[in-house]
């Protein structure tokens, strides 16, 4: 073998060695990279806020009974409908906040097992609904609606199917700050986890904003609502 051939083989060997070294470096770096990419922490952040309802839906049901004269019964109900509407307008509600439903008549003599000695055969009901953003006024006048009883208007007590509803419709106004708060709390938890595991918090891998929920703060104050949202965040952990 000539000296030239030996030098050529040595050069080739050197290049191969350098190539294997570089390749090994990239392989090692890639393994570390993918390993770090597999290290994640999944955390949740909660944000809650109490708000006041801005819409009230108040159904007012009243009834009238009569023996046999259904026409007279309707006349009496129309008079009392006007009395209820006047009471509400005089209390501070606008006419366009008050809507009236249809009269619902019931013939008790036509029912099975009816009493042949019925004193009042017909019962007529009507519901007037107040839809208003004057929540405080609704709550105030609800406590005074019984005054109509002194004028002969029989107001029925509310039940589960005919109860006053309080709504909060300003969710879009508070969404950004609540999402920011929930995200911040999630990051705090992730940072604490990273510190406890001798790691550092990396970039966000994924984020999910849960649905907003609105519910009564408690059964005694349905006009006070609690808004809640939970965000789920996934972060990379790095050394």
N, CA and C of each residue as an Amber inpcrd file, in Angstrom:
protein
   717
   0.8680000  -1.1930000   0.0000000   0.0000000   0.0000000   0.0000000
   0.8960000   1.2310000   0.0000000   0.5870000   2.2000000  -0.7880000
   1.3870000   3.4130000  -0.8860000   1.0370000   4.3670000   0.2260000
   1.9220000   5.3570000   0.4320000   1.7010000   6.3770000   1.4590000
   0.4490000   7.1820000   1.1640000   0.2350000   7.4020000  -0.1290000
  -0.9590000   8.1740000  -0.5310000  -2.2280000   7.4460000  -0.1560000
  -2.2580000   6.1380000  -0.3370000  -3.4460000   5.3450000   0.0110000
  -3.6830000   5.3610000   1.5090000  -2.5710000   5.2840000   2.2670000
  -2.7140000   5.3080000   3.7310000  -3.2940000   6.6380000   4.1960000
  -2.8110000   7.7410000   3.6240000  -3.3480000   9.0660000   4.0030000
  -4.8280000   9.1830000   3.6500000  -5.1860000   8.6140000   2.4890000
  -6.5820000   8.6860000   2.0470000  -7.4860000   7.8980000   2.9860000
  -7.0420000   6.7120000   3.3840000  -7.8380000   5.8870000   4.2990000
  -7.9690000   6.5510000   5.6680000  -6.8830000   7.1950000   6.0950000
  -6.9120000   7.8850000   7.3930000  -7.9010000   9.0450000   7.3690000
  -7.9350000   9.7530000   6.2330000  -8.8670000  10.8780000   6.1050000
 -10.3100000  10.3980000   6.1230000 -10.5370000   9.2830000   5.4120000
 -11.8910000   8.7280000   5.3790000 -12.3170000   8.2980000   6.7800000
 -11.4070000   7.6540000   7.4780000 -11.7180000   7.2190000   8.8460000
 -12.0190000   8.3860000   9.7560000 -11.2600000   9.4750000   9.5820000
 -11.4900000  10.6720000  10.4020000 -12.8580000  11.2660000  10.1440000
 -13.2130000  11.3480000   8.8470000 -14.5360000  11.8890000   8.5100000
 -15.6650000  11.0080000   9.0610000 -15.4490000   9.7050000   9.0240000
 -16.4710000   8.7920000   9.5600000 -16.6120000   8.9850000  11.0620000
 -15.4840000   9.1330000  11.7300000 -15.5100000   9.3330000  13.1910000
 -16.2200000  10.6240000  13.5530000 -15.8970000  11.6850000  12.7910000
 -16.5480000  12.9710000  13.0430000 -18.0490000  12.8550000  12.7850000
 -18.4040000  12.1580000  11.7030000 -19.8260000  11.9970000  11.3680000
 -20.5750000  11.2400000  12.4360000 -19.9560000  10.1710000  12.9370000
 -20.6130000   9.3990000  13.9950000 -20.7650000  10.2080000  15.2790000
 -19.7590000  11.0330000  15.5600000 -19.8270000  11.8880000  16.7610000
 -20.9710000  12.8940000  16.6540000 -21.0650000  13.5440000  15.4910000
 -22.1410000  14.5370000  15.2710000 -23.4990000  13.8560000  15.3090000
 -23.5780000  12.6840000  14.6520000 -24.8380000  11.9460000  14.6440000
 -25.2420000  11.5500000  16.0560000 -24.2730000  11.0990000  16.8420000
 -24.5600000  10.7240000  18.2240000 -25.0500000  11.9060000  19.0450000
 -24.4540000  13.0880000  18.7740000 -24.8810000  14.2910000  19.4950000
 -26.3360000  14.6250000  19.1850000 -26.6730000  14.5780000  17.9040000
 -28.0490000  14.8920000  17.5050000 -29.0350000  13.8580000  18.0480000
 -28.6220000  12.5980000  18.0460000 -29.5040000  11.5570000  18.5870000
 -29.7320000  11.7860000  20.0740000 -28.6580000  12.0800000  20.7980000
 -28.7720000  12.3250000  22.2380000 -29.6300000  13.5460000  22.5180000
 -29.4260000  14.6040000  21.7390000 -30.2240000  15.8320000  21.9120000
 -31.6920000  15.5610000  21.6160000 -31.9500000  14.8040000  20.5680000
 -33.3380000  14.4940000  20.2070000 -34.0150000  13.6720000  21.2830000
 -33.2690000  12.6880000  21.8280000 -33.8430000  11.8650000  22.8980000
 -34.2030000  12.7260000  24.0990000 -33.3000000  13.6320000  24.4640000
 -33.5830000  14.5200000  25.6000000 -34.7750000  15.4220000  25.2940000
 -34.8380000  15.8850000  24.0270000 -35.9310000  16.7830000  23.6340000
 -37.2790000  16.0830000  23.7380000 -37.3440000  14.8830000  23.1630000
 -38.6170000  14.1630000  23.1960000 -38.9630000  13.7250000  24.6050000
 -37.9520000  13.4400000  25.3880000 -38.2100000  13.0630000  26.7700000
 -38.8080000  14.2340000  27.5260000 -38.2500000  15.4230000  27.2910000
 -38.7880000  16.6030000  27.9690000 -40.1770000  16.9320000  27.4730000
 -40.4430000  16.6210000  26.2020000 -41.7670000  16.9060000  25.6570000
 -42.8230000  15.9860000  26.2630000 -42.3880000  14.8320000  26.7750000
 -43.3330000  13.9090000  27.3930000 -43.6390000  14.2810000  28.8390000
 -42.8760000  15.1540000  29.4260000 -43.0780000  15.5380000  30.8220000
 -44.0390000  16.7200000  30.8730000 -45.2260000  16.4760000  31.3180000
 -46.2510000  17.5280000  31.3750000 -46.9550000  17.4770000  32.7160000
 -47.6040000  18.5760000  33.0310000 -48.4330000  18.6450000  34.2270000
 -49.7990000  19.1880000  33.8190000 -50.8510000  18.5470000  34.2730000
 -52.2250000  18.9370000  33.9510000 -52.8660000  19.5410000  35.1940000
 -53.3240000  20.7790000  35.0990000 -53.8660000  21.4840000  36.2650000
 -55.1860000  22.1570000  35.8970000 -55.9460000  22.4950000  36.9240000
 -57.2260000  23.1890000  36.7450000 -57.2220000  24.4710000  37.5660000
 -57.9180000  25.4660000  37.0650000 -58.0650000  26.7360000  37.7650000
 -59.5330000  27.1140000  37.8460000 -59.9670000  27.5100000  39.0320000
 -61.3730000  27.8470000  39.2750000 -61.5270000  29.3410000  39.5130000
 -62.5590000  29.9220000  38.8970000 -62.9200000  31.3140000  39.1490000
 -64.4070000  31.3750000  39.4530000 -64.7670000  32.0600000  40.5230000
 -66.1660000  32.2390000  40.9200000 -66.4250000  33.7160000  41.1890000
 -67.6440000  34.1230000  40.8850000 -68.0090000  35.5210000  41.0900000
 -69.4890000  35.6130000  41.4330000 -69.8090000  36.3950000  42.4410000
 -71.2120000  36.6340000  42.7900000 -71.7050000  37.8770000  42.0630000
 -72.8690000  37.7420000  41.4560000 -73.4530000  38.8570000  40.7150000
 -74.9350000  38.9650000  41.0720000 -75.4860000  40.1120000  40.7920000
 -76.9030000  40.3280000  41.0450000 -77.6880000  40.1280000  39.7550000
 -78.8070000  39.4530000  39.8490000 -79.6560000  39.2550000  38.6750000
 -80.0690000  40.6050000  38.1010000 -80.1720000  40.6700000  36.7840000
 -80.5750000  41.9310000  36.1450000 -81.9120000  41.8200000  35.4220000
 -82.5420000  40.6490000  35.4960000 -83.8660000  40.4560000  34.9030000
 -84.7260000  39.6570000  35.8890000 -85.9750000  40.0950000  36.0480000
 -86.9300000  39.3580000  36.8800000 -88.1570000  39.0160000  36.0380000
 -88.6120000  37.7820000  36.1660000 -89.8330000  37.3310000  35.4950000
 -90.8030000  36.9040000  36.5920000 -91.8220000  37.7110000  36.7870000
 -92.7310000  37.5420000  37.9280000 -94.1410000  37.2090000  37.4370000
 -94.5640000  35.9620000  37.5360000 -95.9380000  35.6060000  37.1550000
 -96.9010000  35.8250000  38.3290000 -98.0070000  36.4710000  38.0530000
 -99.0240000  36.7350000  39.0730000-100.3140000  36.0510000  38.6260000
-100.6880000  35.0070000  39.3160000-101.8970000  34.2590000  38.9600000
-103.0170000  34.5820000  39.9430000-104.1600000  34.9110000  39.4050000
-105.3280000  35.1890000  40.2490000-106.5130000  34.4090000  39.6920000
-107.5120000  34.2080000  40.5130000-108.6570000  33.4030000  40.0740000
-109.9620000  34.0000000  40.5750000-111.0290000  33.5370000  39.9620000
-112.3820000  33.9550000  40.3420000-113.2890000  32.7310000  40.1920000
-114.2020000  32.5700000  41.1260000-115.1470000  31.4500000  41.0620000
-116.5720000  31.9840000  40.9640000-117.4450000  31.1830000  40.3400000
-118.8490000  31.5770000  40.2220000-119.6820000  30.3170000  40.0860000
-120.9570000  30.4580000  40.3700000-121.8480000  29.2980000  40.3750000
-122.1510000  28.8240000  38.9560000-123.0080000  29.5340000  38.2310000
-123.4350000  29.0400000  36.9230000-123.2740000  30.0460000  35.7910000
-123.0810000  31.2940000  36.1010000-123.0520000  32.3340000  35.0680000
-121.6120000  32.5500000  34.5940000-121.2470000  31.8820000  33.5010000
-119.8930000  31.9700000  32.9960000-119.6050000  33.3390000  32.3820000
-120.6220000  33.9380000  31.7540000-120.4280000  35.2620000  31.1600000
-120.1030000  36.3020000  32.2250000-120.8160000  36.2310000  33.3310000
-120.5660000  37.1550000  34.4270000-119.1650000  36.9310000  35.0070000
-118.7670000  35.6850000  35.0290000-117.4520000  35.3540000  35.5580000
-116.3570000  36.0090000  34.7150000-116.5050000  35.9770000  33.3960000
-115.5120000  36.6070000  32.5300000-115.4830000  38.1180000  32.7390000
-116.6160000  38.7190000  32.9230000-116.6680000  40.1640000  33.1580000
-115.9370000  40.5270000  34.4380000-116.1380000  39.7320000  35.4780000
-115.4730000  39.9930000  36.7480000-113.9530000  39.8190000  36.6160000
-113.5390000  38.8150000  35.8450000-112.1160000  38.5870000  35.6610000
-111.4570000  39.7300000  34.8870000-112.1590000  40.2850000  33.8910000
-111.6130000  41.4030000  33.1350000-111.4310000  42.6300000  34.0210000
-112.3820000  42.8410000  34.9300000-112.2540000  43.9720000  35.8680000
-111.0460000  43.7820000  36.7820000-110.8630000  42.5710000  37.2390000
-109.7440000  42.3090000  38.1500000-108.4070000  42.3290000  37.4170000
-108.4290000  41.9800000  36.1480000-107.2110000  42.0920000  35.3580000
-106.7580000  43.5440000  35.2900000-107.7060000  44.4390000  35.0820000
-107.3910000  45.8670000  35.0570000-106.8970000  46.3410000  36.4210000
-107.4690000  45.8230000  37.4890000-107.0350000  46.2000000  38.8300000
-105.5830000  45.7940000  39.0720000-105.2280000  44.5770000  38.6210000
-103.8490000  44.1130000  38.8150000-102.8830000  44.9610000  37.9860000
-103.2370000  45.2430000  36.7470000-102.3760000  46.0380000  35.8880000
-102.2130000  47.4560000  36.4310000-103.2910000  48.0520000  36.9020000
-103.2060000  49.3980000  37.4810000-102.3230000  49.3900000  38.7290000
-102.4490000  48.3400000  39.5280000-101.6260000  48.2270000  40.7350000
-100.1430000  48.1920000  40.3590000 -99.8160000  47.4450000  39.3240000
 -98.4170000  47.3220000  38.9280000 -97.8770000  48.6260000  38.3340000
 -98.6760000  49.2720000  37.5060000 -98.2440000  50.5390000  36.9020000
 -98.0840000  51.6120000  37.9770000 -99.0110000  51.6710000  38.9000000
 -98.9090000  52.6390000  39.9980000 -97.7300000  52.3300000  40.9160000
 -97.2590000  51.0890000  40.8930000 -96.1130000  50.7090000  41.7260000
 -94.7800000  51.0420000  41.0680000 -94.8200000  51.4320000  39.7780000
 -93.5850000  51.8540000  39.1230000 -93.1920000  51.0700000  37.8950000
 -93.9860000  50.0890000  37.4920000 -93.6660000  49.3170000  36.2930000
 -94.2540000  49.9940000  35.0580000 -93.5630000  49.8140000  33.9300000
 -94.0580000  50.3470000  32.6630000 -95.0640000  49.3780000  32.0570000
 -95.9600000  49.9220000  31.2420000 -97.0010000  49.0880000  30.6370000
 -96.4100000  47.9900000  29.7600000 -95.2730000  48.3000000  29.0730000
 -94.6910000  47.2890000  28.1890000 -93.9300000  46.2060000  28.9510000
 -93.8330000  46.3460000  30.2620000 -93.2270000  45.3010000  31.0860000
 -94.2680000  44.3100000  31.6060000 -95.5330000  44.5800000  31.2870000
 -96.6350000  43.7660000  31.8090000 -97.3390000  43.0830000  30.6550000
 -97.4650000  41.7760000  30.7350000 -98.1850000  41.0220000  29.7030000
 -99.2510000  40.1540000  30.3640000-100.3490000  39.9720000  29.6460000
-101.4650000  39.1850000  30.1830000-101.6370000  37.9010000  29.3860000
-101.9810000  36.8470000  30.0990000-102.2370000  35.5690000  29.4490000
-103.7220000  35.3720000  29.1840000-104.0670000  34.2410000  28.6210000
-105.4650000  33.9320000  28.3370000-106.1700000  33.4430000  29.6000000
-107.4630000  33.7190000  29.6460000-108.2690000  33.1820000  30.7400000
-108.4080000  31.6650000  30.5710000-108.2730000  30.9610000  31.6630000
-108.4140000  29.5050000  31.6470000-109.6060000  29.1280000  32.5210000
-110.6380000  28.5640000  31.9000000-111.8590000  28.2130000  32.6170000
-111.8660000  26.7330000  32.9720000-112.4470000  26.4250000  34.1070000
-112.5540000  25.0350000  34.5580000-113.9810000  24.7900000  35.0500000
-114.6030000  23.7650000  34.4940000-115.9580000  23.3790000  34.9070000
-115.8310000  22.1840000  35.8460000-115.9660000  22.4500000  37.1100000
-115.7760000  21.3790000  38.0950000-116.9120000  20.3600000  38.0710000
-118.0700000  20.7740000  37.5440000-119.1920000  19.8350000  37.4620000
-118.9610000  18.7730000  36.3920000-118.0590000  19.0550000  35.4590000
-117.7820000  18.1020000  34.3870000-116.7120000  17.0870000  34.7720000
-116.1250000  17.2350000  35.9440000-115.0850000  16.3100000  36.3670000
-115.6770000  15.0090000  36.8890000-114.9250000  13.9580000  36.7970000
-115.3500000  12.6960000  37.3840000-115.4420000  12.8340000  38.9020000
-116.4140000  12.1570000  39.4550000-116.6220000  12.1630000  40.9090000
-116.8330000  13.5760000  41.4600000-117.4920000  14.4210000  40.6650000
-117.7510000  15.7850000  41.1270000-118.8470000  15.7790000  42.1880000
-118.8040000  16.7880000  43.0200000-119.7900000  16.9480000  44.0940000
-121.0700000  17.5380000  43.5070000-122.1900000  16.8520000  43.6250000
-123.4510000  17.3840000  43.0700000-123.9230000  18.6500000  43.7770000
-123.3660000  18.9120000  44.9360000-123.7760000  20.1010000  45.7050000
-122.7210000  21.2050000  45.6380000-122.0460000  21.2780000  44.5070000
-121.0130000  22.3000000  44.3560000-121.5880000  23.6960000  44.5500000
-120.9060000  24.4850000  45.3660000-121.3470000  25.8620000  45.5610000
-120.9010000  26.7190000  44.3760000-119.6670000  26.4810000  43.9120000
-119.1390000  27.2170000  42.7700000-118.7720000  26.2240000  41.6770000
-119.4450000  26.3350000  40.5570000-119.2120000  25.3870000  39.4580000
-117.9920000  25.7610000  38.6280000-117.8870000  27.0510000  38.2950000
-116.8340000  27.4850000  37.3880000-115.6900000  28.1620000  38.1540000
-114.4990000  27.8900000  37.6900000-113.2960000  28.5640000  38.2020000
-112.5580000  29.1360000  37.0010000-112.2020000  30.3960000  37.0870000
-111.5050000  31.0560000  35.9890000-110.1800000  31.6100000  36.5190000
-109.1070000  31.3120000  35.7930000-107.7760000  31.7810000  36.1990000
-107.1450000  32.6110000  35.0970000-106.2450000  33.4720000  35.5150000
-105.4890000  34.2810000  34.5700000-104.1170000  34.5800000  35.1830000
-103.1150000  34.6850000  34.3400000-101.7690000  35.0120000  34.8130000
-101.2630000  36.2640000  34.1140000-100.8620000  37.2210000  34.9030000
-100.2270000  38.4340000  34.4060000 -98.7400000  38.3260000  34.7410000
 -97.8890000  38.5640000  33.7570000 -96.4500000  38.3850000  33.9520000
 -95.7200000  39.7170000  33.8300000 -94.8690000  39.9620000  34.7940000
 -93.9970000  41.1390000  34.7680000 -92.6080000  40.6770000  34.3360000
 -92.1190000  41.2420000  33.2360000 -90.7580000  40.9650000  32.7470000
 -90.0110000  42.2920000  32.8030000 -89.0950000  42.4190000  33.7640000
 -88.5080000  43.7320000  34.0220000 -87.0570000  43.6140000  34.4640000
 -86.3020000  44.6820000  34.1940000 -84.9360000  44.7640000  34.7110000
 -84.8950000  45.5150000  36.0440000 -86.0670000  45.8550000  36.5630000
 -86.1630000  46.5240000  37.8710000 -86.2770000  45.4590000  38.9600000
 -85.1730000  44.7750000  39.1870000 -85.1890000  43.6300000  40.0900000
 -85.5530000  44.0500000  41.5140000 -84.9830000  45.1370000  41.9730000
 -85.2750000  45.6050000  43.3380000 -86.7540000  45.9510000  43.4920000
 -87.3250000  46.5600000  42.4640000 -88.7410000  46.9220000  42.5290000
 -89.6100000  45.6720000  42.5460000 -89.2590000  44.6810000  41.7520000
 -90.0250000  43.4300000  41.7570000 -90.0360000  42.8150000  43.1440000
 -88.8830000  42.7600000  43.7840000 -88.7970000  42.1620000  45.1120000
 -89.6080000  42.9590000  46.1290000 -89.6180000  44.2500000  45.9670000
 -90.3730000  45.1060000  46.8840000 -91.8760000  44.9240000  46.7180000
 -92.3490000  44.9310000  45.4670000 -93.7890000  44.8540000  45.2160000
 -94.3200000  43.4450000  45.4270000 -93.4680000  42.4390000  45.2890000
 -93.9040000  41.0730000  45.5720000 -94.4360000  40.9590000  47.0050000
 -93.8370000  41.7070000  47.8940000 -94.2640000  41.6650000  49.2940000
 -95.5380000  42.4720000  49.5480000 -95.9690000  43.2350000  48.5300000
 -97.1660000  44.0640000  48.7000000 -98.3440000  43.5890000  47.8550000
 -98.1140000  42.5430000  47.0580000 -99.1670000  42.0910000  46.1480000
-100.3890000  41.6110000  46.9160000-100.1840000  41.2200000  48.1570000
-101.3140000  40.7790000  48.9800000-102.3350000  41.8750000  49.2290000
-101.9390000  43.1410000  49.0190000-102.8780000  44.2480000  49.2170000
-104.0620000  44.1500000  48.2570000-103.8580000  43.4750000  47.1140000
-104.9570000  43.3090000  46.1710000-106.0530000  42.4160000  46.7410000
-105.6940000  41.5840000  47.6830000-106.7010000  40.7260000  48.3090000
-107.7580000  41.5350000  49.0360000-107.3640000  42.6810000  49.5440000
-108.3180000  43.5400000  50.2390000-109.3340000  44.1360000  49.2660000
-108.9930000  44.0880000  47.9700000-109.8970000  44.6110000  46.9550000
-110.6530000  43.4920000  46.2460000-110.5150000  42.2760000  46.7550000
-111.2700000  41.1610000  46.1960000-110.5630000  40.3690000  45.1280000
-109.2520000  40.6170000  44.9320000-108.4920000  39.8620000  43.9340000
-107.7880000  38.7170000  44.6510000-108.1620000  37.4950000  44.3060000
-107.5880000  36.3260000  44.9660000-106.2960000  35.9200000  44.2570000
-105.1570000  36.3110000  44.8390000-103.8490000  35.9780000  44.2690000
-103.4310000  34.6000000  44.7680000-103.0860000  33.7430000  43.8260000
-102.6570000  32.3960000  44.2160000-101.2020000  32.4050000  44.6800000
-100.8790000  31.6090000  45.6810000 -99.4790000  31.5200000  46.1120000
 -98.6270000  30.8700000  45.0270000 -97.3720000  31.2470000  45.0010000
 -96.4800000  30.6880000  43.9880000 -96.0910000  29.2530000  44.3380000
 -95.8290000  28.4840000  43.2940000 -95.3480000  27.1230000  43.4770000
 -94.1850000  26.8940000  42.5100000 -93.7230000  25.6630000  42.4330000
 -92.5470000  25.3710000  41.6120000 -92.7790000  25.6690000  40.1400000
 -94.0090000  25.4410000  39.6570000 -94.3120000  25.6590000  38.2430000
 -94.6830000  27.1010000  37.9300000 -94.8740000  27.8970000  38.9650000
 -95.3560000  29.2620000  38.7490000 -94.6280000  30.2140000  39.6970000
 -93.2950000  30.1520000  39.6520000 -92.5000000  30.9300000  40.5900000
 -91.7700000  32.0580000  39.8600000 -91.3540000  33.0400000  40.6220000
 -90.5970000  34.1580000  40.0660000 -89.1870000  33.7040000  39.7170000
 -88.7400000  34.0640000  38.5210000 -87.3940000  33.7210000  38.0800000
 -86.5310000  34.9780000  38.0390000 -85.2870000  34.8070000  38.4500000
 -84.3050000  35.8940000  38.3690000 -83.1670000  35.4330000  37.4700000
 -82.8400000  36.2580000  36.4830000 -81.8380000  35.9010000  35.4900000
 -80.6760000  36.8860000  35.5020000 -79.5030000  36.3730000  35.1330000
 -78.3420000  37.2330000  34.9200000 -77.9260000  37.0860000  33.4650000
 -77.9650000  38.1830000  32.7270000 -77.6790000  38.1440000  31.2920000
 -76.4030000  38.9000000  30.9250000 -75.5910000  39.2520000  31.9060000
 -74.3770000  40.0270000  31.6260000 -73.1170000  39.1880000  31.6130000
 -73.2350000  37.9240000  31.2160000 -72.0840000  37.0190000  31.2680000
 -70.9350000  37.4890000  30.3780000 -71.2480000  37.9830000  29.1850000
 -70.1870000  38.3910000  28.2560000 -69.3220000  39.5150000  28.8260000
 -69.8800000  40.2990000  29.7350000 -69.1350000  41.4150000  30.3070000
 -68.0970000  40.9610000  31.3250000 -68.3370000  39.8330000  31.9770000
 -67.4130000  39.3800000  33.0190000 -66.5810000  38.1740000  32.5850000
 -66.8470000  37.6470000  31.3950000 -66.1110000  36.4670000  30.9100000
 -64.5970000  36.6810000  30.8770000 -64.1040000  37.7590000  30.2370000
 -62.6450000  37.9050000  30.1120000 -61.9200000  37.8930000  31.4510000
 -62.3970000  38.6460000  32.4260000 -61.7000000  38.7160000  33.7110000
 -61.7680000  37.3860000  34.4530000 -62.8760000  36.6460000  34.2910000
 -62.9930000  35.3700000  34.9770000 -62.0850000  34.3200000  34.3430000
 -61.9750000  34.3230000  33.0200000 -61.0690000  33.3940000  32.3420000
 -59.6260000  33.7060000  32.7310000 -59.3010000  34.9930000  32.8050000
 -57.9510000  35.4030000  33.2110000 -57.6460000  34.9340000  34.6330000
 -58.6340000  35.0800000  35.5160000 -58.4360000  34.6390000  36.9010000
 -58.2570000  33.1270000  36.9960000 -59.0920000  32.3800000  36.2860000
 -58.9950000  30.9200000  36.3220000 -57.6750000  30.4410000  35.7340000
 -57.2420000  31.0760000  34.6410000 -55.9730000  30.7020000  34.0130000
 -54.7990000  31.0040000  34.9360000 -54.8600000  32.1470000  35.6130000
 -53.7990000  32.5100000  36.5470000 -53.6920000  31.5360000  37.7090000
 -54.8390000  31.0930000  38.2210000 -54.8240000  30.1320000  39.3170000
 -54.2730000  28.7780000  38.8660000 -54.6150000  28.3920000  37.6390000
 -54.0830000  27.1360000  37.1120000 -52.5650000  27.2150000  36.9800000
 -52.0650000  28.3450000  36.5310000 -50.6130000  28.4960000  36.3860000
 -49.9190000  28.4620000  37.7450000 -50.5420000  29.0540000  38.7640000
 -49.9600000  29.0150000  40.1060000 -49.7980000  27.5760000  40.5880000
 -50.8160000  26.7660000  40.3520000 -50.7450000  25.3560000  40.7580000
 -49.6470000  24.6430000  39.9890000 -49.5450000  24.9230000  38.6860000
 -48.5280000  24.2720000  37.8610000 -47.1200000  24.6760000  38.3050000
 -46.9340000  25.9460000  38.6400000 -45.6290000  26.4090000  39.1010000
 -45.2430000  25.7400000  40.4150000 -46.2140000  25.5700000  41.2970000
 -45.9340000  24.9030000  42.5750000 -45.5490000  23.4450000  42.3340000
 -46.2410000  22.7970000  41.4190000 -45.9220000  21.4040000  41.0970000
 -44.5250000  21.2880000  40.5020000 -44.1830000  22.2130000  39.6030000
 -42.8620000  22.1820000  38.9750000 -41.7660000  22.3780000  40.0140000
 -41.9810000  23.3170000  40.9230000 -40.9820000  23.5680000  41.9630000
 -40.8080000  22.3540000  42.8630000 -41.9040000  21.7060000  43.2110000
 -41.8270000  20.5260000  44.0840000 -41.1440000  19.3450000  43.3980000
 -41.1500000  19.3250000  42.0680000 -40.5350000  18.2200000  41.3330000
 -39.1740000  18.5990000  40.7520000 -38.5850000  19.7030000  41.2770000
 -37.2690000  20.1700000  40.8220000 -37.2390000  20.3830000  39.3170000
 -38.3060000  20.9510000  38.7990000 -38.3880000  21.2570000  37.3790000
 -38.7620000  22.7230000  37.1980000 -38.7720000  23.1340000  35.9600000
 -39.2400000  24.4680000  35.6210000 -40.4620000  24.3470000  34.7170000
 -41.3200000  25.3380000  34.8120000 -42.5360000  25.3200000  34.0150000
 -42.2330000  25.7920000  32.6020000 -42.6160000  24.9790000  31.6190000
 -42.3850000  25.3250000  30.2290000 -43.5980000  25.9790000  29.5850000
 -43.7060000  25.8050000  28.2890000 -44.8010000  26.4060000  27.5440000
 -46.0940000  25.6030000  27.7390000 -47.1920000  26.2280000  27.3310000
 -48.4960000  25.5550000  27.4060000 -48.5940000  24.5250000  26.2780000
 -48.9560000  23.3150000  26.6390000 -49.1790000  22.2850000  25.6330000
 -50.6080000  22.3300000  25.1190000 -51.5640000  22.5100000  26.0220000
 -52.9700000  22.6010000  25.6220000 -53.7360000  23.3610000  26.6960000
 -54.8510000  23.9190000  26.3020000 -55.6940000  24.6820000  27.2290000
 -57.1480000  24.4620000  26.8580000 -57.9740000  24.3280000  27.8900000
 -59.3990000  24.1060000  27.6630000 -60.2020000  24.9570000  28.6310000
 -61.0600000  25.7840000  28.0820000 -61.9570000  26.5970000  28.9160000
 -63.2720000  25.8670000  29.0830000 -63.6110000  25.5480000  30.2980000
 -64.8660000  24.8650000  30.5720000 -66.0650000  25.7840000  30.3710000
 -67.2380000  25.2200000  30.4440000 -68.4590000  26.0080000  30.2920000
 -68.7160000  26.8470000  31.5430000 -69.2920000  28.0110000  31.3280000
 -69.7000000  28.8430000  32.4450000 -71.0100000  28.3040000  33.0050000
 -71.1380000  28.3200000  34.3080000 -72.3890000  27.9160000  34.9580000
 -72.8710000  29.0530000  35.8500000 -74.1810000  29.2440000  35.8530000
 -74.8110000  30.2860000  36.6670000 -75.8880000  29.6250000  37.5080000
 -75.8280000  29.8230000  38.8090000 -76.8210000  29.2170000  39.6900000
 -77.0690000  30.1300000  40.8810000 -78.1720000  29.8710000  41.5970000
 -78.5080000  30.6740000  42.7630000 -77.4490000  30.4920000  43.8440000
 -77.1090000  31.5760000  44.5020000 -76.1580000  31.4640000  45.6140000
 -76.7160000  30.5850000  46.7120000 -78.0150000  30.7600000  46.9980000
 -78.7090000  29.9010000  47.9520000 -80.2000000  30.0190000  47.6840000
 -80.9810000  29.1870000  48.3480000 -82.4200000  29.1320000  48.0850000
 -83.1600000  30.3590000  48.6110000 -82.5670000  31.1040000  49.5150000
 -83.2380000  32.2610000  50.1090000 -82.9930000  33.5530000  49.3410000
 -81.9960000  33.5710000  48.4900000 -81.6850000  34.7830000  47.7190000
 -81.5150000  34.4300000  46.2400000 -82.6000000  34.0650000  45.5680000
 -82.4820000  33.6830000  44.1460000 -82.0740000  34.8330000  43.2360000
 -82.1250000  36.0680000  43.7340000 -81.7120000  37.2080000  42.9190000
 -80.1940000  37.4110000  42.9540000 -79.4950000  36.6680000  43.8210000
 -78.0390000  36.7020000  43.8520000 -77.5340000  35.4290000  43.1890000
 -76.7370000  35.5960000  42.1490000 -76.2520000  34.4610000  41.3810000
 -74.7580000  34.2500000  41.6130000 -74.3430000  33.0100000  41.4270000
 -72.9260000  32.6860000  41.4610000 -72.5340000  32.1730000  40.0750000
 -71.5280000  32.8160000  39.5050000 -71.0170000  32.4340000  38.1880000
 -69.7100000  31.6790000  38.4040000 -69.5360000  30.5940000  37.6830000
 -68.3720000  29.7320000  37.8900000 -67.8310000  29.2340000  36.5610000
 -66.4920000  29.1380000  36.4820000 -65.8380000  28.5530000  35.3090000
 -64.5600000  27.8600000  35.7660000 -64.2540000  26.7400000  35.1360000
 -63.0270000  25.9870000  35.4290000 -62.2430000  25.8430000  34.1250000
 -60.9760000  26.2370000  34.1520000 -60.1090000  26.0620000  32.9890000
 -59.1260000  24.9290000  33.2690000 -58.8030000  24.1800000  32.2270000
 -57.8440000  23.0800000  32.3250000 -56.6360000  23.4190000  31.4640000
 -55.4580000  23.4100000  32.0840000 -54.2250000  23.7710000  31.3910000
 -53.2240000  22.6220000  31.4800000 -52.4730000  22.4310000  30.4170000
 -51.4210000  21.4230000  30.4030000 -50.1090000  22.1040000  30.0080000
 -49.1220000  22.0180000  30.8960000 -47.8290000  22.6530000  30.6910000
 -46.7330000  21.6160000  30.5190000 -45.6990000  21.9690000  29.7590000
 -44.5010000  21.1610000  29.6900000 -43.6410000  21.4290000  30.9180000
 -42.9410000  20.4090000  31.3840000 -41.9590000  20.5580000  32.4510000
 -40.5760000  20.3970000  31.8460000 -39.6700000  21.3050000  32.2040000
 -38.2990000  21.2580000  31.6930000 -37.3280000  21.2750000  32.8620000
 -36.1140000  20.7770000  32.6230000 -35.0820000  20.7500000  33.6640000
 -34.4630000  22.1330000  33.8340000
